Amino acid sequence: MQISEEQARVSVKQKWFNKNPFHSIYFAVLSMAAELSTGILCMSNIYFEREKISMLVVKIEGVFHKKATGKIIFTCCDGVAIRNIIKDAIATKDIKTMTCHSFGKNDHGETVADFYITWSFKVKGQKF
C-alpha cells in the first residue's frame, strides 16, 4: 500500500485462495482492495480533525473490463476532494456524501475494473 495526500494505491495478487472457478480473482477481493484505496484516504483526512467524524459506505458500483489475473493495483486520486468534503461536513454540521473512483490495473497497465464507492460523512452526535 502507498498513500499520499492526493492518492492511495492498494495491490492484490492472485493466489489459490482468492481465485474463482474461472481462474481470475474473485470480484469481492477486487472490491475490497478498491474500497481500501478510497477508505484509507477518508480515514487519513479524518484522523487529524478535532471533530469526531463517522464514515460509512452507502453505495458501491463496479465495472469490470478484463479478467483479473496476476497482480492488480487499485488507485484512488480523490484525496484533495475527500479533504474538502470532510471540511464541509464539519463546517455545516450536515451529512455529506462523496463518490470516490478507484481503478484497478494489471501488470500490463490495462484497466481491469473501475469501482465507484460512495462514502457518507457526518459529525458524530448529529442525527442521520
Order of alpha helices (4+ residues) and beta strands (2+ residues): beta-beta-alpha-beta-beta-alpha-beta-beta
